[in-house]
Amino acid sequence: LMAPPSPLLFALLQTIATSSKVFRCPKAIRASTVARRGALRAIVGSGILALTSQRRSEASPRSIGFPVAPLGKIEQMEGKKVGVSPTEVKDTLEKGIRDGEYFINPDAMPVEIFDDNCRFKDPTTDVKGLSRYVKALGILFDPKRSHVKLKEIHIEGPNEVKATWEQDGYLKLPWNPYVPPYTSKTTWILDKESGLIISQEHEWSISGIEALRETFTPHA
């Protein structure tokens, strides 16, 4: 199981939660979008700086990668396709992204080719466990107002698949944050014996700090 979130992240989320009353009062409702955006940036600014300062010796500012919790324990998911070829894994991923946009739609994720203990990492989060990642997908983007466009996908080596894709959309948060279009390069690592994916890692065209700022920026 994953460790709990970093103390700084937890404190930041608590600050945002206790400050949410700002957005429920009449004056805040009448405030301009620019004013509300400035208020939220002020709330998270110190937390973001603290996070990057804490992790600077461990990773670049483009990769904060803190654990996400609580997402429950890792659960077994049925229907695994053990022993499939890298080509079949690549084709299944391609269908899941191109047709199902699984990065924003957990119902379309091809769970049959992922190991239950797979690690999922991007510049802002680090999740271990397929079932936990599926839950995380379900609480992030609004699939009705978000988009994923696959640019290309290919086999990089005997146990590695890579893809480039674009995404934009709205997050499922009360202040309606919008994430502008960005490019992601994803690497999947396959287990040599089972052929199942044991690692999925995203590299973004935007930094982790930029992503966090967009997460907490209100949108009209």
Disulfide bonds with the S-S distance in Angstrom:
none
